[in-house]
């Protein structure tokens, strides 16, 4: 009986020792020293040795949270600068932004066709509203037994007609702008 207990104790002890050794090794791997090196821009790194850090005048950072932001290199191997990620819109007249005249004519004709279809649709809706408005005296509906409901609908129709007329005028202005 003592033999069994000794073996079980040995196994538990061996497993615990292995776990402790693994935890110690892991703690050594996780422990990276981060240095803050002076300069413009300030450099935060863990890729230099302690000797290099002393030579550069770097200080260790301990316990402070560090946010890592990836940046792009300042220049390519050929010496040409890397373009920024977000660029401003190119200036008018810039030759690199010019579109082939044939392609521009196709875009303009597509725009004209789209605006024409939208104008027809809005004019049809305006005609339907005018027909329903009936020169300010639309027919009463069955749910408008109360005269105020009828007057509210008439006012709503009038406002809708005004909106549609302004929409039609705006589309016509856009069409006039297209070459």
Backbone bond lengths (Angstrom), bond angles and torsions (degrees), N, CA, C in turn:
res aa  C-N    CA-C-N  psi(-1)  N-CA   C-N-CA  omega(-1)  CA-C   N-CA-C  phi
1 X - - - 1.426 - - 1.525 111.27 -
2 X 1.289 118.44 -36.41 1.450 120.74 177.58 1.517 110.78 -68.33
3 X 1.335 115.72 -31.10 1.456 120.05 179.51 1.532 111.15 -61.84
4 X 1.308 116.17 -43.62 1.484 120.57 -179.92 1.522 111.63 -64.81
5 X 1.311 116.87 -44.61 1.455 120.97 -179.75 1.523 110.75 -63.87
6 X 1.310 117.17 -39.35 1.449 119.72 179.81 1.517 110.63 -64.11
7 X 1.336 116.99 -42.23 1.456 121.12 179.63 1.530 111.00 -65.13
8 X 1.327 117.02 -43.45 1.462 120.70 179.67 1.524 109.83 -64.15
9 X 1.335 116.76 -41.80 1.454 120.41 178.23 1.520 111.28 -63.62
10 X 1.321 116.67 -40.16 1.463 120.95 179.05 1.517 110.50 -63.03
11 X 1.340 117.08 -42.67 1.464 121.50 -179.93 1.529 110.64 -63.11
12 X 1.315 116.22 -45.26 1.460 119.90 179.67 1.518 109.94 -63.23
13 X 1.316 115.85 -41.69 1.459 120.30 179.11 1.517 111.56 -64.17
14 X 1.329 117.24 -40.25 1.462 121.35 179.68 1.522 110.77 -66.65
15 X 1.316 117.33 -41.67 1.463 121.40 178.87 1.520 110.02 -64.99
16 X 1.321 117.47 -43.38 1.464 121.07 179.71 1.522 110.30 -63.95
17 X 1.318 117.46 -40.86 1.465 120.81 179.14 1.527 110.36 -64.26
18 X 1.323 116.82 -41.32 1.463 120.15 179.03 1.523 110.57 -64.68
19 X 1.311 117.30 -41.41 1.463 120.67 178.78 1.521 111.02 -64.17
20 X 1.334 116.28 -42.28 1.462 119.72 178.42 1.525 111.27 -64.68
21 X 1.305 117.79 -40.40 1.465 121.25 179.21 1.530 109.77 -65.31
22 X 1.332 116.73 -40.36 1.473 120.54 177.80 1.512 111.70 -65.36
23 X 1.329 116.98 -40.51 1.467 120.69 179.15 1.512 110.59 -66.03
24 X 1.347 117.32 -38.91 1.459 120.59 179.18 1.529 110.11 -66.14
25 X 1.330 116.46 -42.33 1.467 119.60 178.92 1.517 110.49 -64.48
26 X 1.327 116.17 -39.67 1.454 120.07 179.44 1.519 110.60 -67.04
27 X 1.314 117.82 -37.69 1.452 121.07 179.13 1.521 110.35 -64.74
28 X 1.323 118.21 -35.32 1.450 120.84 177.66 1.521 110.42 -68.95
29 X 1.313 118.34 -37.22 1.459 121.97 -179.39 1.525 110.50 -69.64
30 X 1.333 117.39 -41.30 1.449 121.77 -176.91 1.518 111.37 -69.98
31 X 1.317 118.10 -31.55 1.464 122.47 -175.38 1.525 109.13 -72.96
32 X 1.316 117.85 94.87 1.455 123.65 173.50 1.513 107.76 -109.17
33 X 1.306 115.62 135.71 1.450 120.52 177.83 1.530 107.09 -89.53
34 X 1.319 115.78 127.44 1.460 121.16 178.61 1.525 107.30 -105.91
35 X 1.335 114.78 130.72 1.453 121.22 -178.45 1.521 110.31 -108.49
36 X 1.325 115.39 145.50 1.462 122.33 173.25 1.518 106.18 -110.07
37 X 1.334 115.52 111.79 1.455 121.04 -176.00 1.522 109.64 -104.46
38 X 1.348 117.71 133.31 1.463 120.09 -179.07 1.529 111.29 -70.40
39 X 1.311 115.49 157.24 1.458 121.59 179.11 1.508 109.57 146.71
40 X 1.295 115.03 -178.71 1.463 119.86 177.01 1.513 107.89 -122.39
41 X 1.286 120.70 104.81 1.459 129.53 2.23 1.520 110.94 -82.35
42 X 1.318 116.31 161.99 1.458 122.38 177.47 1.518 107.62 -64.84
43 X 1.326 116.80 136.59 1.456 121.81 -176.47 1.518 109.90 -107.51
44 X 1.300 116.78 128.23 1.458 123.33 172.94 1.514 106.22 -110.72
45 X 1.328 117.14 121.94 1.456 118.87 -176.21 1.517 111.28 -148.37
46 X 1.334 114.95 155.01 1.457 121.45 171.26 1.528 109.00 -123.84
47 X 1.326 116.17 14.23 1.456 121.05 -174.67 1.531 112.87 -100.55
48 X 1.317 118.91 11.37 1.461 120.32 178.79 1.521 109.47 -117.74
49 X 1.315 114.97 159.18 1.472 119.46 -179.75 1.519 109.74 -82.77
50 X 1.326 114.68 170.23 1.453 119.93 -179.22 1.532 110.40 -64.39
51 X 1.333 116.41 -36.93 1.470 121.18 -179.53 1.532 110.21 -65.58
52 X 1.343 116.74 -45.17 1.474 120.29 178.07 1.522 110.92 -61.83
53 X 1.318 116.92 -39.50 1.458 121.43 179.53 1.520 110.75 -62.22
54 X 1.338 117.66 -42.28 1.469 120.70 178.08 1.524 110.74 -64.50
55 X 1.341 117.62 -40.53 1.460 121.47 -178.73 1.531 111.50 -64.64
56 X 1.308 116.35 -38.06 1.465 121.11 -178.80 1.528 113.18 -82.37
57 X 1.312 117.08 -12.78 1.462 120.67 -177.93 1.521 112.51 82.85
58 X 1.322 116.41 29.34 1.470 121.03 -178.79 1.519 109.94 -82.86
59 X 1.338 115.98 150.93 1.460 122.43 176.19 1.523 108.62 -114.42
60 X 1.310 116.36 151.29 1.465 119.80 178.48 1.518 109.41 -81.07
61 X 1.317 115.70 147.10 1.464 122.83 176.97 1.519 106.08 -109.63
62 X 1.313 117.40 122.02 1.453 120.46 178.69 1.511 109.92 -130.19
63 X 1.323 116.24 127.13 1.453 121.34 175.28 1.520 114.70 80.41
64 X 1.311 119.03 -3.98 1.468 120.89 179.55 1.521 108.96 -93.68
65 X 1.320 117.24 137.33 1.471 118.68 178.42 1.526 109.99 -70.63
66 X 1.315 115.70 141.41 1.460 121.15 -178.83 1.519 108.51 -123.44
67 X 1.316 116.62 131.05 1.451 122.44 176.06 1.512 107.95 -104.86
68 X 1.318 117.00 128.38 1.454 121.44 -178.36 1.522 108.96 -102.26
69 X 1.337 115.53 126.32 1.462 121.92 177.94 1.515 107.55 -121.83
70 X 1.319 116.98 121.47 1.452 119.72 179.15 1.511 109.21 -74.89
71 X 1.329 115.27 137.10 1.461 120.43 177.05 1.506 108.99 -121.22
72 X 1.313 114.98 161.44 1.454 120.07 178.20 1.520 108.45 -90.50
73 X 1.335 117.91 151.45 1.460 119.75 178.67 1.525 110.81 -64.60
74 X 1.334 116.69 152.14 1.459 121.98 -176.32 1.521 111.68 -71.09
75 X 1.313 118.47 -32.54 1.466 120.00 -177.96 1.521 109.34 -144.97
76 X 1.313 115.28 154.54 1.460 121.05 176.18 1.518 108.64 -83.11
77 X 1.317 115.99 175.10 1.457 119.47 -177.91 1.528 111.07 -64.70
78 X 1.308 118.98 -27.51 1.452 122.12 179.32 1.515 112.82 -80.48
79 X 1.338 117.78 -2.32 1.449 120.67 179.32 1.517 113.37 91.40
80 X 1.330 118.12 -5.33 1.464 119.62 179.18 1.516 109.04 -82.50
81 X 1.326 117.74 138.81 1.465 119.68 -178.68 1.522 111.60 -68.01
82 X 1.318 115.72 149.75 1.454 122.31 177.26 1.525 107.94 -80.39
83 X 1.343 118.64 130.71 1.459 119.07 179.31 1.512 110.38 -66.52
84 X 1.335 117.27 147.19 1.464 119.38 179.15 1.522 110.67 -66.05
85 X 1.333 115.36 158.86 1.462 121.22 -177.49 1.520 110.77 -64.19
86 X 1.328 117.30 -50.04 1.463 121.47 179.24 1.520 107.46 -107.49
87 X 1.319 116.42 122.47 1.457 119.82 -179.09 1.512 109.53 -114.33
88 X 1.310 115.19 154.91 1.462 120.30 177.53 1.533 108.75 -74.81
89 X 1.309 115.78 161.57 1.459 120.20 178.79 1.524 109.10 -65.61
90 X 1.325 117.97 138.29 1.450 119.87 -179.34 1.525 111.27 -66.27
91 X 1.306 115.00 151.94 1.460 120.31 -178.47 1.521 110.70 -69.44
92 X 1.324 116.14 154.23 1.461 119.85 176.68 1.511 109.09 -66.11
93 X 1.294 115.78 145.95 1.449 120.23 179.46 1.514 112.09 84.92
94 X 1.327 118.00 -2.68 1.454 121.09 177.95 1.526 107.38 -68.82
95 X 1.336 118.83 123.26 1.458 120.25 -175.77 1.524 113.56 -61.73
96 X 1.323 118.37 -25.01 1.463 119.73 -179.12 1.524 112.22 -74.42
97 X 1.333 118.01 -14.39 1.460 120.31 -178.27 1.526 112.59 -102.85
98 X 1.288 117.33 1.17 1.465 119.85 -178.21 1.520 110.31 -70.62
99 X 1.325 114.47 145.26 1.450 121.68 179.98 1.524 107.79 -107.25
100 X 1.300 115.08 145.92 1.454 120.55 178.06 1.528 109.21 -56.63
101 X 1.338 118.78 134.22 1.471 120.46 -177.85 1.526 113.63 -56.42
102 X 1.308 117.86 -37.42 1.470 120.19 177.77 1.519 111.95 -64.37
103 X 1.337 115.33 -41.07 1.462 119.87 178.30 1.531 110.59 -66.52
104 X 1.347 116.34 -38.98 1.462 119.97 178.95 1.525 110.68 -64.88
105 X 1.345 117.54 -39.80 1.477 120.29 177.40 1.531 110.14 -62.41
106 X 1.333 116.67 -39.60 1.470 120.55 178.66 1.535 110.12 -64.48
107 X 1.334 116.56 -42.60 1.471 119.91 177.83 1.526 110.63 -62.66
108 X 1.340 116.24 -43.08 1.461 119.74 179.87 1.517 111.64 -63.67
109 X 1.337 116.88 -41.15 1.471 118.62 179.84 1.523 110.65 -67.93
110 X 1.349 117.65 -37.06 1.470 120.61 175.48 1.523 110.38 -62.46
111 X 1.323 116.09 -42.72 1.465 120.59 179.27 1.519 110.70 -62.75
112 X 1.330 115.77 -43.81 1.470 120.23 179.19 1.526 110.77 -61.97
113 X 1.340 116.48 -42.01 1.472 120.47 179.74 1.531 110.97 -64.80
114 X 1.316 117.14 -42.60 1.463 120.73 179.75 1.524 110.42 -64.64
115 X 1.346 116.02 -45.97 1.465 119.19 179.12 1.522 111.44 -64.63
116 X 1.346 117.10 -37.27 1.466 120.23 178.11 1.521 111.62 -63.25
117 X 1.339 116.31 -43.28 1.469 120.10 178.80 1.528 110.44 -64.71
118 X 1.331 116.32 -40.40 1.466 119.73 178.97 1.525 110.78 -66.60
119 X 1.340 116.83 -38.29 1.470 120.71 178.13 1.524 110.68 -63.52
120 X 1.319 117.44 -44.38 1.476 120.21 178.25 1.525 111.22 -61.12
121 X 1.333 116.37 -43.05 1.470 120.73 179.99 1.530 110.83 -62.84
122 X 1.334 117.97 -44.86 1.463 121.91 -179.71 1.533 111.36 -68.19
123 X 1.336 117.16 -38.20 1.469 119.80 177.62 1.521 111.00 -65.52
124 X 1.339 116.95 -37.64 1.466 120.34 177.37 1.529 110.44 -65.28
125 X 1.333 116.81 -42.15 1.467 120.35 178.07 1.526 110.51 -64.26
126 X 1.343 117.03 -38.90 1.465 120.90 177.62 1.528 110.74 -64.48
127 X 1.330 116.93 -41.43 1.467 120.03 178.20 1.529 110.76 -62.99
128 X 1.336 116.96 -41.24 1.469 120.45 178.25 1.532 110.98 -62.96
129 X 1.323 117.16 -42.06 1.469 120.35 178.58 1.531 111.00 -64.96
130 X 1.337 117.12 -42.33 1.470 120.09 178.83 1.529 111.06 -63.63
131 X 1.343 116.60 -38.32 1.457 120.36 179.20 1.532 109.55 -64.71
132 X 1.341 116.52 -42.92 1.461 119.98 178.86 1.532 111.47 -68.66
133 X 1.326 117.49 -35.89 1.467 122.31 -178.91 1.530 110.89 -66.72
134 X 1.324 117.58 -34.57 1.469 124.08 173.93 1.543 111.41 53.26
135 X 1.326 115.66 52.67 1.475 123.24 178.40 1.528 112.62 54.82
136 X 1.309 116.65 40.99 1.463 120.86 175.77 1.508 114.34 88.72
137 X 1.331 118.74 0.66 1.465 120.81 179.83 1.525 110.93 -131.83
138 X 1.327 117.81 68.73 1.459 118.70 179.39 1.522 111.23 -68.19
139 X 1.324 115.14 156.22 1.471 119.06 179.13 1.518 109.04 -68.30
140 X 1.313 114.97 144.15 1.465 119.98 179.02 1.512 109.75 -77.25
141 X 1.310 115.17 145.51 1.457 121.23 178.24 1.516 109.19 -96.49
142 X 1.309 115.14 167.11 1.458 119.94 -179.70 1.516 113.22 -66.95
143 X 1.339 117.17 -27.65 1.467 119.57 -178.66 1.526 112.18 -85.79
144 X 1.340 117.10 2.83 1.464 120.82 -178.42 1.535 111.29 -107.10
145 X 1.305 116.74 54.14 1.460 119.97 177.42 1.523 109.65 -69.66
146 X 1.324 115.19 -31.67 1.451 120.11 176.30 1.537 107.21 -81.70
147 X 1.321 117.02 127.70 1.466 121.73 -175.65 1.525 111.19 -64.03
148 X 1.349 117.53 -30.47 1.468 120.39 -179.59 1.526 111.13 -65.55
149 X 1.342 116.75 -36.18 1.466 119.48 176.66 1.523 110.18 -61.68
150 X 1.297 116.88 -40.54 1.464 122.20 178.28 1.532 109.89 -62.84
151 X 1.330 116.30 -46.49 1.467 119.63 -179.93 1.532 111.59 -64.58
152 X 1.319 117.53 -36.57 1.472 121.03 177.00 1.529 110.57 -63.56
153 X 1.327 117.08 -41.81 1.465 120.41 179.42 1.520 110.58 -66.15
154 X 1.336 117.50 -39.30 1.468 121.24 178.47 1.535 109.70 -62.43
155 X 1.340 116.56 -43.66 1.468 120.33 179.40 1.531 110.45 -64.96
156 X 1.316 117.18 -38.93 1.457 121.21 178.29 1.522 111.04 -65.47
157 X 1.335 116.42 -41.52 1.475 119.97 176.81 1.525 111.18 -61.59
158 X 1.328 116.14 -42.65 1.458 120.59 -179.62 1.535 110.75 -62.70
159 X 1.330 117.13 -42.19 1.460 121.08 178.28 1.530 110.92 -66.76
160 X 1.322 117.20 -38.11 1.465 120.76 178.45 1.521 110.72 -65.01
161 X 1.320 116.56 -39.41 1.470 120.86 178.63 1.532 109.67 -64.03
162 X 1.322 116.84 -42.75 1.471 120.10 178.84 1.531 111.12 -62.23
163 X 1.344 117.29 -41.28 1.469 120.66 177.67 1.517 111.37 -64.00
164 X 1.320 116.94 -44.65 1.470 120.46 -179.61 1.514 110.91 -64.00
165 X 1.336 117.04 -38.87 1.468 119.85 178.85 1.529 110.08 -64.00
166 X 1.329 117.42 -39.82 1.468 119.00 178.49 1.530 110.73 -69.44
167 X 1.338 117.95 -34.99 1.463 120.84 176.21 1.525 110.89 -63.47
168 X 1.326 116.55 -44.60 1.461 120.88 179.13 1.526 110.23 -62.02
169 X 1.333 117.26 -42.98 1.466 120.87 179.32 1.535 110.55 -63.17
170 X 1.329 118.05 -39.90 1.464 121.16 179.27 1.520 111.29 -65.55
171 X 1.306 117.40 -41.47 1.467 120.61 178.76 1.528 109.67 -65.46
172 X 1.312 117.40 -39.37 1.464 119.79 178.52 1.534 110.59 -65.07
173 X 1.324 117.82 -37.67 1.474 120.51 175.96 1.520 110.69 -62.84
174 X 1.341 116.94 -43.07 1.466 120.44 177.78 1.523 111.67 -62.51
175 X 1.328 115.66 -41.27 1.469 119.39 178.02 1.519 111.05 -63.16
176 X 1.319 117.42 -36.68 1.460 120.50 179.52 1.525 111.16 -67.42
177 X 1.318 117.59 -27.66 1.470 121.03 179.31 1.524 112.91 -75.08
178 X 1.318 117.89 -26.42 1.458 120.24 -176.46 1.525 109.63 -72.01
179 X 1.320 116.10 136.13 1.469 119.21 180.00 1.502 113.33 -72.79
